Structures are given as structure tokens and as C-alpha cells.
Amino acid sequence: MEQLDEFMAGESILAGFSSGTMVVMLGVLALSASAGFSSRRILFPRLMNLISKTDRIDGRSLLAPASLGWMVGFLVFTLSIDWLTSNSEPIWDSGMVERLNSYSYAGFVLLMLVAAYRLVDYLDAFIVVEGENLAARRSLASVAESVGRVAVVVCGVFIMAGLAGVNLSGLIAGLGITGLALALAAKDTVANIFGAISILIDQPFNVGDWIIVDGVEGEVVTIALRTTLIRTSADTLVTVPNSNITNSSVENFSQRRFRRIRPIYEFEANSDQQDIRNFCESLLEQVTSDPRSTKKDDSWVRISSVGPSKIIVQTNFYCDSSAKSEREMKEDVALMAKSRAAEFALKFHEPRFRESHAV
């Protein structure tokens, strides 16, 4: 300490600073900048790689928010000035340095709040991991991010009010009186928040599911505190209040265990009955032998009704829950039916042909 005091001793040459003290201040600034740069480029990425639960975080390319680097820089500067003031006798303008240090601390607090708000985006790195129930964890991460942002904003208001010299006891007491009025005025918002909690607990759907709710059909993009964002098949985004969702029935297509295929075929009324029965048996056997077919015991092909001009055959098949499998199997079943009808010399009913023959 004596050597440091000797180095900073001497006559002031600029703004109350001696030449030695000015060199020390430049060193403090360099240390602060280096700490901020290192925390953003090196420390934070490695820390995320260490504690993150998902492989999507790559420390080699990850950068922390810039506000985090500035926050660390202001903190190091404030701690360094406090240490110099307590442990040495620098030659400087004490009043100016004290004001500068208070500004630095205020900057640290403000940037800490900004960095916390930005770091909320990384919550999914600790919640969303590969494996089972991935969709449920994505939903939880979506709501956690909304809650985190609200918590940061609320805490920031109190912290900044304290730095500004506001009486927090009086502010909290005042909030107790105005809280009731705000709750009554924002009852819809409160209902939406409880709706988000209900969605997380009951899990009628998760992020990524395709649903129909409150007259809206589409993919769930995010579940926030107040609303749920749904992307429709037209690629538009629809915002649905969570309270509406909890009070409405939800049809979740993503939870289907299978898909139902029910084509109907109409044959001419003069078709041979045994040929139609053979058609039914042959088509059923061919479709149920397909590896995409499921629930084979519940599949059937039967004559449903007989009219003056046509015989109607109804079918009931199941395939796995993939939309691609459903489209492909619908096409294949139609071609199978055409081939089986040709095999048994059956003619599909066509009203236009009958009308032209009658004329």
C-alpha cells in the first residue's frame, strides 16, 4: 500500500488528479473493460455449456447480451474505486470521484436489470431438454419466460425507486390500497394469468400441438401469461386470451393415436350381390394387410344401403397418426378399390350415364 501511495503522490496536474493517480485510474478502466469483455465472450458461454441441459447451446458461438458485459464492467469499476478509497490515499478530486462512482453503481444496477431481462430468453436452456415430454417442457419454458420478464420489471421498479430516494415503505403501503382497485380494473388480466397456470397444470395442449379452440385452428406457438399464440394453416398468427381457452373445449389433433379413413363407394343397382360381397372382403383384406393399417379388428367394409339405382358400400379403416401416412393411405385405398371393382366386373354408379340412357 505504501508503494501505491507513493506512486499516486504528487501535485495534481489535471482535474485534481496527480500523474500517478491518473495512471491508476486508467488501469482501473482497462481492468473494468477487460472484465466486461471476458465475461461476455468467455465466462458466460463456458458457464452456459457447463450447466445447460440442452445441446442447442454452443459455447463456441454463444455471446451473452452486451448489457451483461457492461454490467460487469461497471461493477468492477465501482469495487475498484471503493477499494482505492478505503485502502490508499489517491490524489484526486474526491467529490468528482464520488459522483462518478455513484453513477457507475447506478449504471451497474440498471444494466443488471436489463441483463436479467435479456437472460430470461435463456431459461429454456435449463428447462427444455431432449427426451420424453419435450412439448410439455417447451410450454413450461414459454410461461417461465413471461413470468421471468414480469418479475424483472417489478423488481426493477422497486430497485430504481430505492436508488432515486423514494420511500419504499410508503410505496408498498400505497400499493396495498391501490392493489385492490388495480385488481378490479384488471380482472380480465388476472383471469388470463390463472388461465396460463391452469393450462400448465392440466396440459390440454403444449407448444407445437395442432388444436382447435374458441373457433381458432392452428399450431400453438407460445403460451404466455396473458395469451396463447396460435399460427393458423394460412400462416397467420391469432392471439387467444388464456381465460377463453380455459372456458372452452379444446380439440387437440396432436394427441391422436390414429387417423380414421372412411371412403364410400356406390355401385350400380343391378350389380351382382356376391360380386359386391367379394369386393368387400377382398378390399378389407388388402387394406388391413398394409403395414400402415392399425386397429385391424375395428376395420370393416360393408353394404350400408340399397336404393333403386345404386348400392352403397361404406368402409372404416385406421392408420397411424401421421398426416403423411393418412394422405398416402387414402390414395392407395382409392386405387385398391378401383382395382378390386375391376376384378369383380363391378361398375361404379354414375347418375349422368343413367340420365343419358333414359333420354
SETINU-731279 format. One record per residue (C-alpha): residue in one letter; residue number from 1; x, y, z. Coordinates in Angstrom, 1 decimal. Layout:
BEGIN
+------+-----+--------+--------+--------+
! rest !  nr !      x !      y !      z !
+------+-----+--------+--------+--------+
!    A ! NUM !      X !      Y !      Z !
...
+------+-----+--------+--------+--------+
//
This chain:
BEGIN
+------+-----+--------+--------+--------+
! rest !  nr !      x !      y !      z !
+------+-----+--------+--------+--------+
!    M !   1 !    0.0 !    0.0 !    0.0 !
!    E !   2 !    2.8 !    2.4 !    0.8 !
!    Q !   3 !    4.3 !    1.9 !   -2.6 !
!    L !   4 !    0.9 !    2.5 !   -4.2 !
!    D !   5 !    0.5 !    5.7 !   -2.2 !
!    E !   6 !    4.0 !    6.8 !   -3.2 !
!    F !   7 !    3.2 !    6.2 !   -6.8 !
!    M !   8 !    0.0 !    8.2 !   -6.6 !
!    A !   9 !    1.5 !   11.0 !   -4.6 !
!    G !  10 !    2.5 !   14.3 !   -6.1 !
!    E !  11 !    1.0 !   17.5 !   -7.4 !
!    S !  12 !   -2.3 !   17.5 !   -9.2 !
!    I !  13 !   -1.9 !   18.1 !  -12.9 !
!    L !  14 !   -5.4 !   17.7 !  -14.3 !
!    A !  15 !   -8.8 !   17.9 !  -12.7 !
!    G !  16 !   -7.3 !   17.3 !   -9.3 !
!    F !  17 !   -5.5 !   14.1 !  -10.4 !
!    S !  18 !   -1.8 !   13.5 !   -9.9 !
!    S !  19 !    0.0 !   11.8 !  -12.7 !
!    G !  20 !    0.3 !    8.6 !  -10.7 !
!    T !  21 !   -3.4 !    8.6 !   -9.8 !
!    M !  22 !   -4.3 !    9.2 !  -13.4 !
!    V !  23 !   -2.3 !    6.1 !  -14.4 !
!    V !  24 !   -4.0 !    4.0 !  -11.7 !
!    M !  25 !   -7.4 !    5.3 !  -13.0 !
!    L !  26 !   -6.6 !    4.3 !  -16.5 !
!    G !  27 !   -5.6 !    0.9 !  -15.2 !
!    V !  28 !   -8.9 !    0.6 !  -13.4 !
!    L !  29 !  -10.7 !    1.5 !  -16.6 !
!    A !  30 !   -8.7 !   -1.1 !  -18.5 !
!    L !  31 !   -9.4 !   -3.7 !  -15.9 !
!    S !  32 !  -13.1 !   -3.0 !  -16.0 !
!    A !  33 !  -13.3 !   -3.1 !  -19.8 !
!    S !  34 !  -11.3 !   -6.4 !  -19.8 !
!    A !  35 !  -13.6 !   -7.9 !  -17.1 !
!    G !  36 !  -16.7 !   -7.0 !  -19.1 !
!    F !  37 !  -15.3 !   -8.3 !  -22.4 !
!    S !  38 !  -14.2 !  -11.6 !  -20.8 !
!    S !  39 !  -17.5 !  -12.2 !  -19.0 !
!    R !  40 !  -19.4 !  -11.8 !  -22.2 !
!    R !  41 !  -17.1 !  -13.6 !  -24.6 !
!    I !  42 !  -15.6 !  -16.3 !  -22.4 !
!    L !  43 !  -17.1 !  -16.7 !  -18.9 !
!    F !  44 !  -20.8 !  -16.7 !  -19.8 !
!    P !  45 !  -20.5 !  -19.1 !  -22.8 !
!    R !  46 !  -18.5 !  -21.6 !  -20.8 !
!    L !  47 !  -20.8 !  -21.4 !  -17.8 !
!    M !  48 !  -23.8 !  -22.0 !  -20.1 !
!    N !  49 !  -22.1 !  -25.0 !  -21.6 !
!    L !  50 !  -21.5 !  -26.4 !  -18.1 !
!    I !  51 !  -24.9 !  -26.0 !  -16.6 !
!    S !  52 !  -27.2 !  -26.1 !  -19.7 !
!    K !  53 !  -29.5 !  -29.1 !  -20.2 !
!    T !  54 !  -29.7 !  -28.8 !  -23.9 !
!    D !  55 !  -27.2 !  -29.4 !  -26.8 !
!    R !  56 !  -28.6 !  -26.4 !  -28.6 !
!    I !  57 !  -26.3 !  -24.2 !  -26.5 !
!    D !  58 !  -22.9 !  -23.9 !  -28.3 !
!    G !  59 !  -20.4 !  -22.1 !  -26.2 !
!    R !  60 !  -18.1 !  -21.5 !  -29.2 !
!    S !  61 !  -20.6 !  -19.3 !  -30.9 !
!    L !  62 !  -22.7 !  -18.1 !  -28.0 !
!    L !  63 !  -22.5 !  -14.5 !  -26.9 !
!    A !  64 !  -24.0 !  -13.1 !  -23.7 !
!    P !  65 !  -26.2 !   -9.9 !  -24.0 !
!    A !  66 !  -24.0 !   -6.8 !  -24.4 !
!    S !  67 !  -25.7 !   -5.4 !  -21.3 !
!    L !  68 !  -24.1 !   -8.2 !  -19.2 !
!    G !  69 !  -20.6 !   -7.2 !  -20.3 !
!    W !  70 !  -21.3 !   -3.5 !  -19.4 !
!    M !  71 !  -22.8 !   -4.6 !  -16.1 !
!    V !  72 !  -19.7 !   -6.5 !  -15.1 !
!    G !  73 !  -17.5 !   -3.6 !  -16.2 !
!    F !  74 !  -19.4 !   -1.1 !  -14.1 !
!    L !  75 !  -19.3 !   -3.5 !  -11.1 !
!    V !  76 !  -15.5 !   -3.9 !  -11.4 !
!    F !  77 !  -15.0 !   -0.2 !  -11.7 !
!    T !  78 !  -17.2 !    0.5 !   -8.6 !
!    L !  79 !  -15.4 !   -2.1 !   -6.5 !
!    S !  80 !  -12.0 !   -0.9 !   -7.6 !
!    I !  81 !  -12.8 !    2.7 !   -6.7 !
!    D !  82 !  -14.2 !    1.7 !   -3.3 !
!    W !  83 !  -11.1 !   -0.4 !   -2.7 !
!    L !  84 !   -8.8 !    2.5 !   -3.6 !
!    T !  85 !  -10.7 !    4.9 !   -1.4 !
!    S !  86 !  -10.6 !    2.5 !    1.6 !
!    N !  87 !   -7.0 !    1.3 !    1.3 !
!    S !  88 !   -5.0 !    4.1 !   -0.2 !
!    E !  89 !   -4.7 !    7.8 !   -0.4 !
!    P !  90 !   -5.1 !    8.7 !   -4.1 !
!    I !  91 !   -4.6 !   12.3 !   -5.2 !
!    W !  92 !   -7.9 !   13.2 !   -6.9 !
!    D !  93 !  -11.0 !   15.3 !   -6.7 !
!    S !  94 !  -12.9 !   13.3 !   -4.0 !
!    G !  95 !  -16.2 !   14.9 !   -4.8 !
!    M !  96 !  -16.0 !   14.2 !   -8.5 !
!    V !  97 !  -14.8 !   10.6 !   -8.0 !
!    E !  98 !  -17.6 !   10.0 !   -5.5 !
!    R !  99 !  -20.2 !   11.2 !   -8.0 !
!    L ! 100 !  -18.6 !    9.2 !  -10.8 !
!    N ! 101 !  -18.6 !    6.1 !   -8.5 !
!    S ! 102 !  -22.3 !    6.6 !   -7.7 !
!    Y ! 103 !  -23.1 !    7.0 !  -11.4 !
!    S ! 104 !  -21.2 !    3.8 !  -12.0 !
!    Y ! 105 !  -23.1 !    1.9 !   -9.4 !
!    A ! 106 !  -26.4 !    3.2 !  -10.7 !
!    G ! 107 !  -25.3 !    2.1 !  -14.2 !
!    F ! 108 !  -24.4 !   -1.3 !  -12.8 !
!    V ! 109 !  -27.9 !   -1.7 !  -11.2 !
!    L ! 110 !  -29.7 !   -0.5 !  -14.3 !
!    L ! 111 !  -27.7 !   -2.8 !  -16.6 !
!    M ! 112 !  -28.1 !   -5.7 !  -14.2 !
!    L ! 113 !  -31.9 !   -5.3 !  -14.7 !
!    V ! 114 !  -31.5 !   -5.1 !  -18.4 !
!    A ! 115 !  -29.2 !   -8.1 !  -18.5 !
!    A ! 116 !  -31.6 !  -10.1 !  -16.3 !
!    Y ! 117 !  -34.5 !   -9.2 !  -18.7 !
!    R ! 118 !  -32.4 !  -10.4 !  -21.6 !
!    L ! 119 !  -31.1 !  -13.5 !  -19.9 !
!    V ! 120 !  -34.8 !  -14.7 !  -19.4 !
!    D ! 121 !  -34.5 !  -15.8 !  -23.1 !
!    Y ! 122 !  -32.0 !  -18.4 !  -21.9 !
!    L ! 123 !  -34.4 !  -20.1 !  -19.5 !
!    D ! 124 !  -35.3 !  -22.7 !  -22.0 !
!    A ! 125 !  -31.7 !  -23.9 !  -21.8 !
!    F ! 126 !  -32.4 !  -25.1 !  -18.3 !
!    I ! 127 !  -35.9 !  -26.4 !  -18.9 !
!    V ! 128 !  -36.1 !  -27.8 !  -22.4 !
!    V ! 129 !  -34.1 !  -30.9 !  -22.8 !
!    E ! 130 !  -34.3 !  -33.8 !  -25.3 !
!    G ! 131 !  -36.3 !  -36.8 !  -24.3 !
!    E ! 132 !  -39.8 !  -37.5 !  -23.2 !
!    N ! 133 !  -42.4 !  -34.8 !  -22.5 !
!    L ! 134 !  -40.4 !  -32.3 !  -24.6 !
!    A ! 135 !  -43.6 !  -30.4 !  -25.7 !
!    A ! 136 !  -44.6 !  -30.0 !  -22.0 !
!    R ! 137 !  -41.2 !  -28.6 !  -21.1 !
!    R ! 138 !  -41.4 !  -26.2 !  -24.0 !
!    S ! 139 !  -44.8 !  -25.0 !  -22.7 !
!    L ! 140 !  -43.3 !  -24.5 !  -19.2 !
!    A ! 141 !  -40.3 !  -22.6 !  -20.7 !
!    S ! 142 !  -42.7 !  -20.3 !  -22.6 !
!    V ! 143 !  -44.7 !  -19.4 !  -19.5 !
!    A ! 144 !  -41.5 !  -19.2 !  -17.4 !
!    E ! 145 !  -40.1 !  -16.6 !  -19.7 !
!    S ! 146 !  -43.2 !  -14.5 !  -19.4 !
!    V ! 147 !  -43.1 !  -14.8 !  -15.6 !
!    G ! 148 !  -39.4 !  -14.0 !  -15.5 !
!    R ! 149 !  -39.9 !  -10.8 !  -17.5 !
!    V ! 150 !  -42.7 !   -9.6 !  -15.3 !
!    A ! 151 !  -40.7 !  -10.4 !  -12.2 !
!    V ! 152 !  -37.7 !   -8.5 !  -13.5 !
!    V ! 153 !  -39.8 !   -5.5 !  -14.4 !
!    V ! 154 !  -41.5 !   -5.4 !  -10.9 !
!    C ! 155 !  -38.2 !   -5.8 !   -9.1 !
!    G ! 156 !  -36.7 !   -3.1 !  -11.3 !
!    V ! 157 !  -39.3 !   -0.6 !  -10.4 !
!    F ! 158 !  -38.7 !   -1.1 !   -6.7 !
!    I ! 159 !  -34.9 !   -1.0 !   -7.1 !
!    M ! 160 !  -34.8 !    2.1 !   -9.2 !
!    A ! 161 !  -37.3 !    3.8 !   -6.9 !
!    G ! 162 !  -34.9 !    3.0 !   -4.0 !
!    L ! 163 !  -32.0 !    4.4 !   -5.9 !
!    A ! 164 !  -34.0 !    7.6 !   -6.6 !
!    G ! 165 !  -34.6 !    8.1 !   -2.9 !
!    V ! 166 !  -38.3 !    7.1 !   -2.9 !
!    N ! 167 !  -39.7 !    5.9 !    0.5 !
!    L ! 168 !  -40.3 !    2.2 !   -0.3 !
!    S ! 169 !  -42.3 !    1.7 !    2.9 !
!    G ! 170 !  -44.8 !    4.3 !    1.8 !
!    L ! 171 !  -44.8 !    3.0 !   -1.7 !
!    I ! 172 !  -45.6 !   -0.6 !   -0.5 !
!    A ! 173 !  -48.3 !    0.7 !    1.8 !
!    G ! 174 !  -49.8 !    2.7 !   -1.1 !
!    L ! 175 !  -49.7 !   -0.4 !   -3.3 !
!    G ! 176 !  -51.8 !   -2.2 !   -0.7 !
!    I ! 177 !  -54.6 !    0.3 !   -1.1 !
!    T ! 178 !  -54.3 !    0.7 !   -4.9 !
!    G ! 179 !  -53.8 !   -3.0 !   -5.4 !
!    L ! 180 !  -57.5 !   -3.8 !   -4.8 !
!    A ! 181 !  -58.5 !   -1.1 !   -7.3 !
!    L ! 182 !  -56.0 !   -2.4 !   -9.9 !
!    A ! 183 !  -57.1 !   -6.0 !   -9.4 !
!    L ! 184 !  -60.7 !   -5.0 !  -10.0 !
!    A ! 185 !  -59.8 !   -3.0 !  -13.1 !
!    A ! 186 !  -57.5 !   -5.7 !  -14.4 !
!    K ! 187 !  -59.7 !   -8.7 !  -13.5 !
!    D ! 188 !  -59.5 !  -10.0 !  -17.1 !
!    T ! 189 !  -55.7 !   -9.9 !  -17.0 !
!    V ! 190 !  -55.8 !  -11.8 !  -13.6 !
!    A ! 191 !  -58.2 !  -14.3 !  -15.2 !
!    N ! 192 !  -55.8 !  -14.8 !  -18.1 !
!    I ! 193 !  -52.8 !  -15.4 !  -15.7 !
!    F ! 194 !  -54.7 !  -18.0 !  -13.8 !
!    G ! 195 !  -55.7 !  -19.4 !  -17.2 !
!    A ! 196 !  -52.0 !  -19.8 !  -18.1 !
!    I ! 197 !  -51.4 !  -21.6 !  -14.8 !
!    S ! 198 !  -54.4 !  -23.9 !  -15.5 !
!    I ! 199 !  -53.0 !  -24.7 !  -18.9 !
!    L ! 200 !  -49.7 !  -25.7 !  -17.4 !
!    I ! 201 !  -51.3 !  -27.9 !  -14.8 !
!    D ! 202 !  -54.0 !  -29.6 !  -16.9 !
!    Q ! 203 !  -51.9 !  -29.6 !  -20.1 !
!    P ! 204 !  -54.7 !  -29.8 !  -22.6 !
!    F ! 205 !  -52.1 !  -28.9 !  -25.2 !
!    N ! 206 !  -48.4 !  -28.0 !  -25.4 !
!    V ! 207 !  -46.3 !  -25.8 !  -27.6 !
!    G ! 208 !  -46.2 !  -27.3 !  -31.1 !
!    D ! 209 !  -49.6 !  -29.1 !  -30.8 !
!    W ! 210 !  -52.2 !  -28.5 !  -33.5 !
!    I ! 211 !  -55.5 !  -27.6 !  -31.8 !
!    I ! 212 !  -59.0 !  -26.1 !  -32.3 !
!    V ! 213 !  -60.0 !  -23.8 !  -29.5 !
!    D ! 214 !  -62.5 !  -20.9 !  -29.4 !
!    G ! 215 !  -63.1 !  -21.2 !  -33.1 !
!    V ! 216 !  -59.4 !  -21.0 !  -34.0 !
!    E ! 217 !  -57.4 !  -23.8 !  -35.5 !
!    G ! 218 !  -53.7 !  -23.9 !  -35.8 !
!    E ! 219 !  -50.3 !  -24.7 !  -34.2 !
!    V ! 220 !  -49.6 !  -23.5 !  -30.7 !
!    V ! 221 !  -46.5 !  -21.1 !  -30.9 !
!    T ! 222 !  -46.2 !  -19.8 !  -27.4 !
!    I ! 223 !  -48.1 !  -19.9 !  -24.1 !
!    A ! 224 !  -47.6 !  -16.6 !  -22.3 !
!    L ! 225 !  -49.1 !  -15.2 !  -19.1 !
!    R ! 226 !  -52.0 !  -13.4 !  -20.7 !
!    T ! 227 !  -52.5 !  -15.0 !  -24.1 !
!    T ! 228 !  -51.7 !  -18.1 !  -26.2 !
!    L ! 229 !  -50.3 !  -17.5 !  -29.7 !
!    I ! 230 !  -51.6 !  -19.8 !  -32.5 !
!    R ! 231 !  -50.4 !  -20.0 !  -36.1 !
!    T ! 232 !  -53.2 !  -21.0 !  -38.5 !
!    S ! 233 !  -52.9 !  -23.0 !  -41.7 !
!    A ! 234 !  -53.0 !  -19.7 !  -43.6 !
!    D ! 235 !  -49.7 !  -18.8 !  -41.7 !
!    T ! 236 !  -51.5 !  -16.0 !  -39.8 !
!    L ! 237 !  -51.0 !  -15.5 !  -36.0 !
!    V ! 238 !  -54.0 !  -15.4 !  -33.8 !
!    T ! 239 !  -53.8 !  -14.3 !  -30.1 !
!    V ! 240 !  -56.3 !  -16.1 !  -27.9 !
!    P ! 241 !  -56.8 !  -14.9 !  -24.2 !
!    N ! 242 !  -56.0 !  -17.7 !  -21.8 !
!    S ! 243 !  -59.3 !  -17.2 !  -19.9 !
!    N ! 244 !  -61.2 !  -18.0 !  -23.2 !
!    I ! 245 !  -59.2 !  -21.2 !  -23.5 !
!    T ! 246 !  -59.9 !  -22.4 !  -20.0 !
!    N ! 247 !  -63.6 !  -21.8 !  -20.6 !
!    S ! 248 !  -63.7 !  -23.5 !  -24.0 !
!    S ! 249 !  -63.4 !  -27.1 !  -25.2 !
!    V ! 250 !  -60.0 !  -27.8 !  -26.8 !
!    E ! 251 !  -59.6 !  -30.3 !  -29.6 !
!    N ! 252 !  -56.0 !  -31.5 !  -29.8 !
!    F ! 253 !  -55.2 !  -33.2 !  -33.1 !
!    S ! 254 !  -51.6 !  -33.8 !  -32.0 !
!    Q ! 255 !  -52.8 !  -36.3 !  -29.3 !
!    R ! 256 !  -54.5 !  -38.6 !  -31.8 !
!    R ! 257 !  -53.3 !  -42.2 !  -31.6 !
!    F ! 258 !  -54.6 !  -43.0 !  -35.1 !
!    R ! 259 !  -56.4 !  -41.4 !  -38.1 !
!    R ! 260 !  -59.7 !  -42.7 !  -39.5 !
!    I ! 261 !  -60.3 !  -43.3 !  -43.2 !
!    R ! 262 !  -63.9 !  -43.7 !  -44.3 !
!    P ! 263 !  -64.3 !  -43.7 !  -48.1 !
!    I ! 264 !  -67.8 !  -44.5 !  -49.6 !
!    Y ! 265 !  -68.3 !  -46.4 !  -52.9 !
!    E ! 266 !  -71.5 !  -46.5 !  -54.9 !
!    F ! 267 !  -72.2 !  -49.3 !  -57.4 !
!    E ! 268 !  -75.0 !  -49.8 !  -60.0 !
!    A ! 269 !  -78.1 !  -51.4 !  -58.5 !
!    N ! 270 !  -78.0 !  -54.3 !  -61.0 !
!    S ! 271 !  -74.6 !  -55.4 !  -59.7 !
!    D ! 272 !  -74.3 !  -59.0 !  -58.6 !
!    Q ! 273 !  -74.7 !  -59.3 !  -54.8 !
!    Q ! 274 !  -72.0 !  -61.9 !  -54.5 !
!    D ! 275 !  -69.5 !  -59.9 !  -56.5 !
!    I ! 276 !  -70.1 !  -56.9 !  -54.2 !
!    R ! 277 !  -69.6 !  -59.2 !  -51.1 !
!    N ! 278 !  -66.4 !  -60.5 !  -52.7 !
!    F ! 279 !  -65.3 !  -56.9 !  -53.3 !
!    C ! 280 !  -65.9 !  -56.0 !  -49.7 !
!    E ! 281 !  -63.9 !  -59.0 !  -48.4 !
!    S ! 282 !  -61.1 !  -58.5 !  -50.9 !
!    L ! 283 !  -60.7 !  -54.8 !  -50.2 !
!    L ! 284 !  -60.8 !  -55.3 !  -46.4 !
!    E ! 285 !  -58.1 !  -58.0 !  -46.6 !
!    Q ! 286 !  -55.8 !  -55.9 !  -48.8 !
!    V ! 287 !  -56.1 !  -52.7 !  -46.7 !
!    T ! 288 !  -55.7 !  -54.4 !  -43.4 !
!    S ! 289 !  -52.6 !  -56.2 !  -44.6 !
!    D ! 290 !  -50.9 !  -52.8 !  -45.3 !
!    P ! 291 !  -48.2 !  -52.1 !  -42.6 !
!    R ! 292 !  -49.6 !  -48.6 !  -42.1 !
!    S ! 293 !  -53.0 !  -50.0 !  -41.1 !
!    T ! 294 !  -53.9 !  -50.1 !  -37.4 !
!    K ! 295 !  -56.9 !  -51.3 !  -35.3 !
!    K ! 296 !  -57.5 !  -54.1 !  -37.8 !
!    D ! 297 !  -60.3 !  -55.6 !  -35.7 !
!    D ! 298 !  -62.3 !  -52.4 !  -35.9 !
!    S ! 299 !  -61.8 !  -52.1 !  -39.7 !
!    W ! 300 !  -64.7 !  -53.2 !  -41.9 !
!    V ! 301 !  -66.2 !  -52.9 !  -45.5 !
!    R ! 302 !  -70.0 !  -53.4 !  -45.6 !
!    I ! 303 !  -73.0 !  -52.7 !  -47.8 !
!    S ! 304 !  -74.8 !  -49.9 !  -45.9 !
!    S ! 305 !  -77.9 !  -49.3 !  -48.1 !
!    V ! 306 !  -79.5 !  -50.4 !  -51.3 !
!    G ! 307 !  -81.5 !  -47.9 !  -53.4 !
!    P ! 308 !  -83.4 !  -48.0 !  -56.7 !
!    S ! 309 !  -80.4 !  -47.0 !  -58.7 !
!    K ! 310 !  -77.3 !  -47.8 !  -56.6 !
!    I ! 311 !  -75.8 !  -49.9 !  -53.9 !
!    I ! 312 !  -73.8 !  -48.0 !  -51.3 !
!    V ! 313 !  -70.7 !  -49.6 !  -49.7 !
!    Q ! 314 !  -69.2 !  -47.9 !  -46.6 !
!    T ! 315 !  -65.7 !  -48.6 !  -45.2 !
!    N ! 316 !  -63.9 !  -47.9 !  -42.0 !
!    F ! 317 !  -60.1 !  -48.1 !  -41.8 !
!    Y ! 318 !  -57.4 !  -46.7 !  -39.4 !
!    C ! 319 !  -53.8 !  -45.7 !  -39.9 !
!    D ! 320 !  -51.1 !  -44.2 !  -37.7 !
!    S ! 321 !  -51.4 !  -40.6 !  -36.6 !
!    S ! 322 !  -49.0 !  -39.2 !  -39.3 !
!    A ! 323 !  -50.7 !  -36.8 !  -41.7 !
!    K ! 324 !  -48.4 !  -38.0 !  -44.4 !
!    S ! 325 !  -49.5 !  -41.6 !  -43.8 !
!    E ! 326 !  -53.1 !  -40.6 !  -43.9 !
!    R ! 327 !  -52.8 !  -38.9 !  -47.3 !
!    E ! 328 !  -50.8 !  -41.7 !  -48.8 !
!    M ! 329 !  -53.2 !  -44.4 !  -47.5 !
!    K ! 330 !  -56.3 !  -42.5 !  -48.7 !
!    E ! 331 !  -54.8 !  -42.5 !  -52.2 !
!    D ! 332 !  -53.8 !  -46.2 !  -52.0 !
!    V ! 333 !  -57.2 !  -47.3 !  -50.7 !
!    A ! 334 !  -58.9 !  -45.5 !  -53.6 !
!    L ! 335 !  -56.7 !  -47.3 !  -56.1 !
!    M ! 336 !  -57.2 !  -50.6 !  -54.3 !
!    A ! 337 !  -61.0 !  -50.1 !  -54.5 !
!    K ! 338 !  -60.8 !  -49.3 !  -58.3 !
!    S ! 339 !  -58.7 !  -52.5 !  -58.9 !
!    R ! 340 !  -61.0 !  -54.7 !  -56.8 !
!    A ! 341 !  -64.1 !  -53.3 !  -58.6 !
!    A ! 342 !  -62.5 !  -54.1 !  -62.0 !
!    E ! 343 !  -61.5 !  -57.6 !  -60.8 !
!    F ! 344 !  -65.2 !  -58.4 !  -60.0 !
!    A ! 345 !  -66.6 !  -56.6 !  -63.0 !
!    L ! 346 !  -68.4 !  -54.0 !  -60.9 !
!    K ! 347 !  -69.5 !  -50.6 !  -62.3 !
!    F ! 348 !  -69.4 !  -47.5 !  -60.1 !
!    H ! 349 !  -72.7 !  -45.6 !  -60.0 !
!    E ! 350 !  -72.8 !  -42.6 !  -62.3 !
!    P ! 351 !  -76.1 !  -40.6 !  -62.4 !
!    R ! 352 !  -75.2 !  -38.8 !  -65.6 !
!    F ! 353 !  -74.9 !  -42.0 !  -67.6 !
!    R ! 354 !  -78.3 !  -43.2 !  -66.3 !
!    E ! 355 !  -79.9 !  -39.9 !  -67.3 !
!    S ! 356 !  -78.5 !  -40.0 !  -70.8 !
!    H ! 357 !  -79.6 !  -43.6 !  -71.3 !
!    A ! 358 !  -83.1 !  -42.7 !  -70.1 !
!    V ! 359 !  -83.3 !  -39.9 !  -72.7 !
+------+-----+--------+--------+--------+
//
